[in-house]
Amino acid sequence: MGKLFIVPTPIGNLEDITLRAIRVLKEADLILAEDTRTSGKLLKHYEISTHMHSHHMHNEHKTIENIISRIKGGDTIALISDAGTPAISDPGFLLTRACVENGIEVECLPGATAFVPALVNSGLPNDKFVFEGFLPDKKGRQTRYLALAEESRTMILYVSPHKLVKTLQEFVTYFGEDRPICVSRELSKMHEENVRGSVKEVLQHFENKAPKGEIVIIVGGKSAK
């Protein structure tokens, strides 16, 4: 029987990949990639010629059975996403669960993920935190906000750039304009930016400067009265 490797890839800077990850990708029989065009640039940079198949949120339900069959037949398969660690707000959970249910060995390599550097450099408490990822777009969004408003731990959220200002406006409503936050964008890239301050201050910053790139928001928890 083969094996499934979960392989983190750089979130921006191509140097942020481990030597072990490069070796595993070279030795695998197949690489499952979220977007083969995006991953193709990384593989070309490191001269990795392993064949790729597309594996993303729109087809993962249909491809899992075939992937499980290949691994049971002896193939070693590596799963990567466009950036960071698969299954963290990216495809990967369904395949991992299926492998576990079928007695297939799964090994996740340590490596890049966006929320860790964002949390550490935010300056907000990181001894305890909660990862929320992307909030629901519509249904359930208000419910999540009402719950998070009472959360005492530091919170980590992902948000797309075109929704950042609206999200910060919602923060004013549910967290208050004085709640400390840090917005990190383009982590590890040339134009990395970390904007720290109150919700009001950070909102004003991005109302005057349209945000671009991948964004992580770190929100301070509710202080005890």
TIMAR-397121 format. One record per residue (C-alpha): x, y, z; residue in three letters. Coordinates in nm, 3 decimals, always signed. Layout:
<node><xx>X</xx><yy>Y</yy><zz>Z</zz><aa>ALA</aa></node>
...
//
This chain:
<node><xx>+0.000</xx><yy>+0.000</yy><zz>+0.000</zz><aa>MET</aa></node>
<node><xx>+0.115</xx><yy>+0.353</yy><zz>-0.076</zz><aa>GLY</aa></node>
<node><xx>+0.089</xx><yy>+0.666</yy><zz>+0.134</zz><aa>LYS</aa></node>
<node><xx>-0.052</xx><yy>+1.018</yy><zz>+0.132</zz><aa>LEU</aa></node>
<node><xx>+0.178</xx><yy>+1.311</yy><zz>+0.206</zz><aa>PHE</aa></node>
<node><xx>+0.031</xx><yy>+1.651</yy><zz>+0.293</zz><aa>ILE</aa></node>
<node><xx>+0.292</xx><yy>+1.900</yy><zz>+0.174</zz><aa>VAL</aa></node>
<node><xx>+0.286</xx><yy>+2.272</yy><zz>+0.267</zz><aa>PRO</aa></node>
<node><xx>+0.402</xx><yy>+2.511</yy><zz>-0.003</zz><aa>THR</aa></node>
<node><xx>+0.519</xx><yy>+2.875</yy><zz>+0.023</zz><aa>PRO</aa></node>
<node><xx>+0.256</xx><yy>+3.142</yy><zz>+0.087</zz><aa>ILE</aa></node>
<node><xx>+0.456</xx><yy>+3.393</yy><zz>-0.115</zz><aa>GLY</aa></node>
<node><xx>+0.834</xx><yy>+3.372</yy><zz>-0.104</zz><aa>ASN</aa></node>
<node><xx>+0.943</xx><yy>+3.060</yy><zz>-0.294</zz><aa>LEU</aa></node>
<node><xx>+1.235</xx><yy>+3.013</yy><zz>-0.054</zz><aa>GLU</aa></node>
<node><xx>+0.989</xx><yy>+2.921</yy><zz>+0.221</zz><aa>ASP</aa></node>
<node><xx>+0.981</xx><yy>+2.551</yy><zz>+0.138</zz><aa>ILE</aa></node>
<node><xx>+1.168</xx><yy>+2.277</yy><zz>+0.320</zz><aa>THR</aa></node>
<node><xx>+1.427</xx><yy>+2.050</yy><zz>+0.164</zz><aa>LEU</aa></node>
<node><xx>+1.215</xx><yy>+1.755</yy><zz>+0.272</zz><aa>ARG</aa></node>
<node><xx>+0.909</xx><yy>+1.894</yy><zz>+0.093</zz><aa>ALA</aa></node>
<node><xx>+1.108</xx><yy>+1.924</yy><zz>-0.229</zz><aa>ILE</aa></node>
<node><xx>+1.231</xx><yy>+1.565</yy><zz>-0.195</zz><aa>ARG</aa></node>
<node><xx>+0.881</xx><yy>+1.428</yy><zz>-0.127</zz><aa>VAL</aa></node>
<node><xx>+0.739</xx><yy>+1.612</yy><zz>-0.428</zz><aa>LEU</aa></node>
<node><xx>+1.015</xx><yy>+1.476</yy><zz>-0.651</zz><aa>LYS</aa></node>
<node><xx>+0.976</xx><yy>+1.118</yy><zz>-0.528</zz><aa>GLU</aa></node>
<node><xx>+0.593</xx><yy>+1.103</yy><zz>-0.530</zz><aa>ALA</aa></node>
<node><xx>+0.413</xx><yy>+0.909</yy><zz>-0.803</zz><aa>ASP</aa></node>
<node><xx>+0.155</xx><yy>+1.188</yy><zz>-0.833</zz><aa>LEU</aa></node>
<node><xx>+0.098</xx><yy>+1.540</yy><zz>-0.702</zz><aa>ILE</aa></node>
<node><xx>-0.256</xx><yy>+1.658</yy><zz>-0.635</zz><aa>LEU</aa></node>
<node><xx>-0.265</xx><yy>+2.035</yy><zz>-0.685</zz><aa>ALA</aa></node>
<node><xx>-0.543</xx><yy>+2.285</yy><zz>-0.620</zz><aa>GLU</aa></node>
<node><xx>-0.451</xx><yy>+2.476</yy><zz>-0.939</zz><aa>ASP</aa></node>
<node><xx>-0.196</xx><yy>+2.305</yy><zz>-1.162</zz><aa>THR</aa></node>
<node><xx>-0.107</xx><yy>+2.634</yy><zz>-1.329</zz><aa>ARG</aa></node>
<node><xx>-0.017</xx><yy>+2.798</yy><zz>-0.999</zz><aa>THR</aa></node>
<node><xx>+0.168</xx><yy>+2.494</yy><zz>-0.864</zz><aa>SER</aa></node>
<node><xx>+0.340</xx><yy>+2.448</yy><zz>-1.198</zz><aa>GLY</aa></node>
<node><xx>+0.544</xx><yy>+2.763</yy><zz>-1.136</zz><aa>LYS</aa></node>
<node><xx>+0.670</xx><yy>+2.624</yy><zz>-0.805</zz><aa>LEU</aa></node>
<node><xx>+0.751</xx><yy>+2.285</yy><zz>-0.951</zz><aa>LEU</aa></node>
<node><xx>+0.935</xx><yy>+2.441</yy><zz>-1.244</zz><aa>LYS</aa></node>
<node><xx>+1.139</xx><yy>+2.661</yy><zz>-1.006</zz><aa>HIS</aa></node>
<node><xx>+1.261</xx><yy>+2.355</yy><zz>-0.816</zz><aa>TYR</aa></node>
<node><xx>+1.291</xx><yy>+2.131</yy><zz>-1.124</zz><aa>GLU</aa></node>
<node><xx>+1.023</xx><yy>+1.891</yy><zz>-1.004</zz><aa>ILE</aa></node>
<node><xx>+0.887</xx><yy>+1.685</yy><zz>-1.294</zz><aa>SER</aa></node>
<node><xx>+0.630</xx><yy>+1.475</yy><zz>-1.106</zz><aa>THR</aa></node>
<node><xx>+0.296</xx><yy>+1.456</yy><zz>-1.287</zz><aa>HIS</aa></node>
<node><xx>+0.009</xx><yy>+1.664</yy><zz>-1.142</zz><aa>MET</aa></node>
<node><xx>-0.366</xx><yy>+1.616</yy><zz>-1.124</zz><aa>HIS</aa></node>
<node><xx>-0.614</xx><yy>+1.887</yy><zz>-1.032</zz><aa>SER</aa></node>
<node><xx>-0.772</xx><yy>+1.846</yy><zz>-0.687</zz><aa>HIS</aa></node>
<node><xx>-0.991</xx><yy>+2.132</yy><zz>-0.565</zz><aa>HIS</aa></node>
<node><xx>-1.314</xx><yy>+2.207</yy><zz>-0.382</zz><aa>MET</aa></node>
<node><xx>-1.524</xx><yy>+2.161</yy><zz>-0.697</zz><aa>HIS</aa></node>
<node><xx>-1.404</xx><yy>+1.811</yy><zz>-0.786</zz><aa>ASN</aa></node>
<node><xx>-1.267</xx><yy>+1.655</yy><zz>-0.466</zz><aa>GLU</aa></node>
<node><xx>-1.591</xx><yy>+1.467</yy><zz>-0.393</zz><aa>HIS</aa></node>
<node><xx>-1.566</xx><yy>+1.296</yy><zz>-0.733</zz><aa>LYS</aa></node>
<node><xx>-1.193</xx><yy>+1.214</yy><zz>-0.734</zz><aa>THR</aa></node>
<node><xx>-1.142</xx><yy>+1.071</yy><zz>-0.385</zz><aa>ILE</aa></node>
<node><xx>-1.246</xx><yy>+0.715</yy><zz>-0.472</zz><aa>GLU</aa></node>
<node><xx>-0.994</xx><yy>+0.694</yy><zz>-0.756</zz><aa>ASN</aa></node>
<node><xx>-0.717</xx><yy>+0.846</yy><zz>-0.541</zz><aa>ILE</aa></node>
<node><xx>-0.783</xx><yy>+0.596</yy><zz>-0.262</zz><aa>ILE</aa></node>
<node><xx>-0.767</xx><yy>+0.314</yy><zz>-0.516</zz><aa>SER</aa></node>
<node><xx>-0.432</xx><yy>+0.436</yy><zz>-0.648</zz><aa>ARG</aa></node>
<node><xx>-0.280</xx><yy>+0.460</yy><zz>-0.301</zz><aa>ILE</aa></node>
<node><xx>-0.406</xx><yy>+0.111</yy><zz>-0.212</zz><aa>LYS</aa></node>
<node><xx>-0.239</xx><yy>-0.003</yy><zz>-0.534</zz><aa>GLY</aa></node>
<node><xx>+0.096</xx><yy>+0.122</yy><zz>-0.408</zz><aa>GLY</aa></node>
<node><xx>+0.121</xx><yy>+0.483</yy><zz>-0.527</zz><aa>ASP</aa></node>
<node><xx>+0.267</xx><yy>+0.753</yy><zz>-0.309</zz><aa>THR</aa></node>
<node><xx>+0.065</xx><yy>+1.070</yy><zz>-0.354</zz><aa>ILE</aa></node>
<node><xx>+0.149</xx><yy>+1.423</yy><zz>-0.241</zz><aa>ALA</aa></node>
<node><xx>-0.126</xx><yy>+1.678</yy><zz>-0.182</zz><aa>LEU</aa></node>
<node><xx>-0.051</xx><yy>+2.049</yy><zz>-0.214</zz><aa>ILE</aa></node>
<node><xx>-0.264</xx><yy>+2.364</yy><zz>-0.228</zz><aa>SER</aa></node>
<node><xx>-0.198</xx><yy>+2.693</yy><zz>-0.405</zz><aa>ASP</aa></node>
<node><xx>-0.020</xx><yy>+2.821</yy><zz>-0.095</zz><aa>ALA</aa></node>
<node><xx>+0.029</xx><yy>+2.713</yy><zz>+0.265</zz><aa>GLY</aa></node>
<node><xx>-0.081</xx><yy>+2.391</yy><zz>+0.431</zz><aa>THR</aa></node>
<node><xx>-0.360</xx><yy>+2.190</yy><zz>+0.262</zz><aa>PRO</aa></node>
<node><xx>-0.687</xx><yy>+2.151</yy><zz>+0.458</zz><aa>ALA</aa></node>
<node><xx>-0.637</xx><yy>+2.484</yy><zz>+0.640</zz><aa>ILE</aa></node>
<node><xx>-0.916</xx><yy>+2.680</yy><zz>+0.463</zz><aa>SER</aa></node>
<node><xx>-0.816</xx><yy>+2.481</yy><zz>+0.152</zz><aa>ASP</aa></node>
<node><xx>-0.904</xx><yy>+2.137</yy><zz>+0.007</zz><aa>PRO</aa></node>
<node><xx>-0.755</xx><yy>+1.842</yy><zz>+0.191</zz><aa>GLY</aa></node>
<node><xx>-0.981</xx><yy>+1.740</yy><zz>+0.478</zz><aa>PHE</aa></node>
<node><xx>-1.207</xx><yy>+1.508</yy><zz>+0.277</zz><aa>LEU</aa></node>
<node><xx>-0.915</xx><yy>+1.317</yy><zz>+0.127</zz><aa>LEU</aa></node>
<node><xx>-0.735</xx><yy>+1.293</yy><zz>+0.459</zz><aa>THR</aa></node>
<node><xx>-1.047</xx><yy>+1.159</yy><zz>+0.629</zz><aa>ARG</aa></node>
<node><xx>-1.102</xx><yy>+0.906</yy><zz>+0.351</zz><aa>ALA</aa></node>
<node><xx>-0.744</xx><yy>+0.781</yy><zz>+0.385</zz><aa>CYS</aa></node>
<node><xx>-0.780</xx><yy>+0.743</yy><zz>+0.762</zz><aa>VAL</aa></node>
<node><xx>-1.107</xx><yy>+0.553</yy><zz>+0.716</zz><aa>GLU</aa></node>
<node><xx>-0.937</xx><yy>+0.320</yy><zz>+0.469</zz><aa>ASN</aa></node>
<node><xx>-0.636</xx><yy>+0.250</yy><zz>+0.688</zz><aa>GLY</aa></node>
<node><xx>-0.400</xx><yy>+0.446</yy><zz>+0.462</zz><aa>ILE</aa></node>
<node><xx>-0.102</xx><yy>+0.616</yy><zz>+0.624</zz><aa>GLU</aa></node>
<node><xx>-0.115</xx><yy>+0.996</yy><zz>+0.615</zz><aa>VAL</aa></node>
<node><xx>+0.185</xx><yy>+1.213</yy><zz>+0.692</zz><aa>GLU</aa></node>
<node><xx>+0.166</xx><yy>+1.593</yy><zz>+0.708</zz><aa>CYS</aa></node>
<node><xx>+0.496</xx><yy>+1.774</yy><zz>+0.669</zz><aa>LEU</aa></node>
<node><xx>+0.555</xx><yy>+2.088</yy><zz>+0.877</zz><aa>PRO</aa></node>
<node><xx>+0.575</xx><yy>+2.409</yy><zz>+0.681</zz><aa>GLY</aa></node>
<node><xx>+0.424</xx><yy>+2.735</yy><zz>+0.569</zz><aa>ALA</aa></node>
<node><xx>+0.083</xx><yy>+2.858</yy><zz>+0.678</zz><aa>THR</aa></node>
<node><xx>-0.033</xx><yy>+3.219</yy><zz>+0.677</zz><aa>ALA</aa></node>
<node><xx>-0.192</xx><yy>+3.256</yy><zz>+1.019</zz><aa>PHE</aa></node>
<node><xx>+0.115</xx><yy>+3.170</yy><zz>+1.230</zz><aa>VAL</aa></node>
<node><xx>+0.338</xx><yy>+3.463</yy><zz>+1.123</zz><aa>PRO</aa></node>
<node><xx>+0.035</xx><yy>+3.694</yy><zz>+1.128</zz><aa>ALA</aa></node>
<node><xx>-0.045</xx><yy>+3.592</yy><zz>+1.485</zz><aa>LEU</aa></node>
<node><xx>+0.311</xx><yy>+3.615</yy><zz>+1.610</zz><aa>VAL</aa></node>
<node><xx>+0.390</xx><yy>+3.956</yy><zz>+1.460</zz><aa>ASN</aa></node>
<node><xx>+0.055</xx><yy>+4.109</yy><zz>+1.558</zz><aa>SER</aa></node>
<node><xx>+0.175</xx><yy>+4.187</yy><zz>+1.909</zz><aa>GLY</aa></node>
<node><xx>-0.153</xx><yy>+4.049</yy><zz>+2.049</zz><aa>LEU</aa></node>
<node><xx>-0.161</xx><yy>+3.767</yy><zz>+2.306</zz><aa>PRO</aa></node>
<node><xx>-0.083</xx><yy>+3.432</yy><zz>+2.141</zz><aa>ASN</aa></node>
<node><xx>-0.071</xx><yy>+3.194</yy><zz>+2.437</zz><aa>ASP</aa></node>
<node><xx>-0.434</xx><yy>+3.107</yy><zz>+2.359</zz><aa>LYS</aa></node>
<node><xx>-0.611</xx><yy>+3.170</yy><zz>+2.030</zz><aa>PHE</aa></node>
<node><xx>-0.896</xx><yy>+3.050</yy><zz>+1.809</zz><aa>VAL</aa></node>
<node><xx>-0.877</xx><yy>+3.002</yy><zz>+1.433</zz><aa>PHE</aa></node>
<node><xx>-1.199</xx><yy>+3.099</yy><zz>+1.254</zz><aa>GLU</aa></node>
<node><xx>-1.080</xx><yy>+3.104</yy><zz>+0.893</zz><aa>GLY</aa></node>
<node><xx>-1.335</xx><yy>+3.256</yy><zz>+0.656</zz><aa>PHE</aa></node>
<node><xx>-1.661</xx><yy>+3.372</yy><zz>+0.813</zz><aa>LEU</aa></node>
<node><xx>-1.987</xx><yy>+3.265</yy><zz>+0.644</zz><aa>PRO</aa></node>
<node><xx>-2.081</xx><yy>+3.502</yy><zz>+0.361</zz><aa>ASP</aa></node>
<node><xx>-2.446</xx><yy>+3.543</yy><zz>+0.456</zz><aa>LYS</aa></node>
<node><xx>-2.629</xx><yy>+3.270</yy><zz>+0.646</zz><aa>LYS</aa></node>
<node><xx>-2.482</xx><yy>+3.235</yy><zz>+0.991</zz><aa>GLY</aa></node>
<node><xx>-2.252</xx><yy>+3.538</yy><zz>+0.969</zz><aa>ARG</aa></node>
<node><xx>-2.434</xx><yy>+3.743</yy><zz>+1.234</zz><aa>GLN</aa></node>
<node><xx>-2.455</xx><yy>+3.439</yy><zz>+1.461</zz><aa>THR</aa></node>
<node><xx>-2.079</xx><yy>+3.389</yy><zz>+1.439</zz><aa>ARG</aa></node>
<node><xx>-2.016</xx><yy>+3.755</yy><zz>+1.514</zz><aa>TYR</aa></node>
<node><xx>-2.238</xx><yy>+3.744</yy><zz>+1.822</zz><aa>LEU</aa></node>
<node><xx>-2.044</xx><yy>+3.444</yy><zz>+1.952</zz><aa>ALA</aa></node>
<node><xx>-1.703</xx><yy>+3.591</yy><zz>+1.870</zz><aa>LEU</aa></node>
<node><xx>-1.792</xx><yy>+3.919</yy><zz>+2.040</zz><aa>ALA</aa></node>
<node><xx>-1.776</xx><yy>+3.729</yy><zz>+2.370</zz><aa>GLU</aa></node>
<node><xx>-1.457</xx><yy>+3.537</yy><zz>+2.285</zz><aa>GLU</aa></node>
<node><xx>-1.172</xx><yy>+3.615</yy><zz>+2.527</zz><aa>SER</aa></node>
<node><xx>-0.898</xx><yy>+3.448</yy><zz>+2.321</zz><aa>ARG</aa></node>
<node><xx>-0.720</xx><yy>+3.614</yy><zz>+2.031</zz><aa>THR</aa></node>
<node><xx>-0.906</xx><yy>+3.538</yy><zz>+1.707</zz><aa>MET</aa></node>
<node><xx>-0.767</xx><yy>+3.463</yy><zz>+1.360</zz><aa>ILE</aa></node>
<node><xx>-0.974</xx><yy>+3.528</yy><zz>+1.047</zz><aa>LEU</aa></node>
<node><xx>-0.911</xx><yy>+3.511</yy><zz>+0.674</zz><aa>TYR</aa></node>
<node><xx>-1.077</xx><yy>+3.764</yy><zz>+0.443</zz><aa>VAL</aa></node>
<node><xx>-1.054</xx><yy>+3.846</yy><zz>+0.074</zz><aa>SER</aa></node>
<node><xx>-0.929</xx><yy>+4.198</yy><zz>-0.008</zz><aa>PRO</aa></node>
<node><xx>-1.255</xx><yy>+4.319</yy><zz>-0.163</zz><aa>HIS</aa></node>
<node><xx>-1.441</xx><yy>+4.230</yy><zz>+0.157</zz><aa>LYS</aa></node>
<node><xx>-1.190</xx><yy>+4.376</yy><zz>+0.403</zz><aa>LEU</aa></node>
<node><xx>-1.344</xx><yy>+4.723</yy><zz>+0.450</zz><aa>VAL</aa></node>
<node><xx>-1.693</xx><yy>+4.579</yy><zz>+0.490</zz><aa>LYS</aa></node>
<node><xx>-1.561</xx><yy>+4.326</yy><zz>+0.741</zz><aa>THR</aa></node>
<node><xx>-1.388</xx><yy>+4.598</yy><zz>+0.944</zz><aa>LEU</aa></node>
<node><xx>-1.711</xx><yy>+4.798</yy><zz>+0.943</zz><aa>GLN</aa></node>
<node><xx>-1.883</xx><yy>+4.492</yy><zz>+1.086</zz><aa>GLU</aa></node>
<node><xx>-1.610</xx><yy>+4.473</yy><zz>+1.350</zz><aa>PHE</aa></node>
<node><xx>-1.712</xx><yy>+4.821</yy><zz>+1.467</zz><aa>VAL</aa></node>
<node><xx>-2.067</xx><yy>+4.695</yy><zz>+1.511</zz><aa>THR</aa></node>
<node><xx>-1.989</xx><yy>+4.372</yy><zz>+1.691</zz><aa>TYR</aa></node>
<node><xx>-1.651</xx><yy>+4.429</yy><zz>+1.859</zz><aa>PHE</aa></node>
<node><xx>-1.651</xx><yy>+4.805</yy><zz>+1.905</zz><aa>GLY</aa></node>
<node><xx>-1.421</xx><yy>+5.059</yy><zz>+1.741</zz><aa>GLU</aa></node>
<node><xx>-1.156</xx><yy>+5.034</yy><zz>+2.014</zz><aa>ASP</aa></node>
<node><xx>-1.089</xx><yy>+4.658</yy><zz>+1.990</zz><aa>ARG</aa></node>
<node><xx>-0.719</xx><yy>+4.601</yy><zz>+1.903</zz><aa>PRO</aa></node>
<node><xx>-0.653</xx><yy>+4.425</yy><zz>+1.573</zz><aa>ILE</aa></node>
<node><xx>-0.378</xx><yy>+4.364</yy><zz>+1.321</zz><aa>CYS</aa></node>
<node><xx>-0.433</xx><yy>+4.321</yy><zz>+0.948</zz><aa>VAL</aa></node>
<node><xx>-0.151</xx><yy>+4.137</yy><zz>+0.771</zz><aa>SER</aa></node>
<node><xx>-0.138</xx><yy>+4.118</yy><zz>+0.394</zz><aa>ARG</aa></node>
<node><xx>+0.106</xx><yy>+3.977</yy><zz>+0.139</zz><aa>GLU</aa></node>
<node><xx>+0.297</xx><yy>+3.791</yy><zz>+0.411</zz><aa>LEU</aa></node>
<node><xx>+0.651</xx><yy>+3.689</yy><zz>+0.310</zz><aa>SER</aa></node>
<node><xx>+0.624</xx><yy>+3.891</yy><zz>-0.012</zz><aa>LYS</aa></node>
<node><xx>+0.799</xx><yy>+4.210</yy><zz>-0.119</zz><aa>MET</aa></node>
<node><xx>+0.505</xx><yy>+4.433</yy><zz>-0.026</zz><aa>HIS</aa></node>
<node><xx>+0.422</xx><yy>+4.271</yy><zz>+0.308</zz><aa>GLU</aa></node>
<node><xx>+0.222</xx><yy>+4.502</yy><zz>+0.534</zz><aa>GLU</aa></node>
<node><xx>+0.109</xx><yy>+4.469</yy><zz>+0.896</zz><aa>ASN</aa></node>
<node><xx>-0.135</xx><yy>+4.738</yy><zz>+1.007</zz><aa>VAL</aa></node>
<node><xx>-0.186</xx><yy>+4.744</yy><zz>+1.385</zz><aa>ARG</aa></node>
<node><xx>-0.421</xx><yy>+4.955</yy><zz>+1.594</zz><aa>GLY</aa></node>
<node><xx>-0.783</xx><yy>+4.984</yy><zz>+1.697</zz><aa>SER</aa></node>
<node><xx>-1.060</xx><yy>+4.872</yy><zz>+1.463</zz><aa>VAL</aa></node>
<node><xx>-1.136</xx><yy>+5.239</yy><zz>+1.393</zz><aa>LYS</aa></node>
<node><xx>-0.774</xx><yy>+5.323</yy><zz>+1.308</zz><aa>GLU</aa></node>
<node><xx>-0.722</xx><yy>+5.021</yy><zz>+1.083</zz><aa>VAL</aa></node>
<node><xx>-1.054</xx><yy>+5.081</yy><zz>+0.908</zz><aa>LEU</aa></node>
<node><xx>-0.954</xx><yy>+5.440</yy><zz>+0.832</zz><aa>GLN</aa></node>
<node><xx>-0.624</xx><yy>+5.317</yy><zz>+0.691</zz><aa>HIS</aa></node>
<node><xx>-0.786</xx><yy>+5.080</yy><zz>+0.442</zz><aa>PHE</aa></node>
<node><xx>-1.067</xx><yy>+5.319</yy><zz>+0.353</zz><aa>GLU</aa></node>
<node><xx>-0.790</xx><yy>+5.544</yy><zz>+0.222</zz><aa>ASN</aa></node>
<node><xx>-0.579</xx><yy>+5.267</yy><zz>+0.071</zz><aa>LYS</aa></node>
<node><xx>-0.746</xx><yy>+4.987</yy><zz>-0.123</zz><aa>ALA</aa></node>
<node><xx>-0.616</xx><yy>+4.652</yy><zz>+0.007</zz><aa>PRO</aa></node>
<node><xx>-0.459</xx><yy>+4.392</yy><zz>-0.221</zz><aa>LYS</aa></node>
<node><xx>-0.331</xx><yy>+4.039</yy><zz>-0.176</zz><aa>GLY</aa></node>
<node><xx>-0.395</xx><yy>+3.761</yy><zz>+0.074</zz><aa>GLU</aa></node>
<node><xx>-0.515</xx><yy>+3.894</yy><zz>+0.410</zz><aa>ILE</aa></node>
<node><xx>-0.515</xx><yy>+3.763</yy><zz>+0.768</zz><aa>VAL</aa></node>
<node><xx>-0.686</xx><yy>+3.954</yy><zz>+1.050</zz><aa>ILE</aa></node>
<node><xx>-0.585</xx><yy>+3.907</yy><zz>+1.413</zz><aa>ILE</aa></node>
<node><xx>-0.845</xx><yy>+4.030</yy><zz>+1.661</zz><aa>VAL</aa></node>
<node><xx>-0.782</xx><yy>+4.081</yy><zz>+2.030</zz><aa>GLY</aa></node>
<node><xx>-1.019</xx><yy>+3.892</yy><zz>+2.256</zz><aa>GLY</aa></node>
<node><xx>-1.280</xx><yy>+4.053</yy><zz>+2.480</zz><aa>LYS</aa></node>
<node><xx>-1.116</xx><yy>+4.187</yy><zz>+2.793</zz><aa>SER</aa></node>
<node><xx>-1.245</xx><yy>+4.073</yy><zz>+3.130</zz><aa>ALA</aa></node>
<node><xx>-1.441</xx><yy>+4.344</yy><zz>+3.307</zz><aa>LYS</aa></node>
//
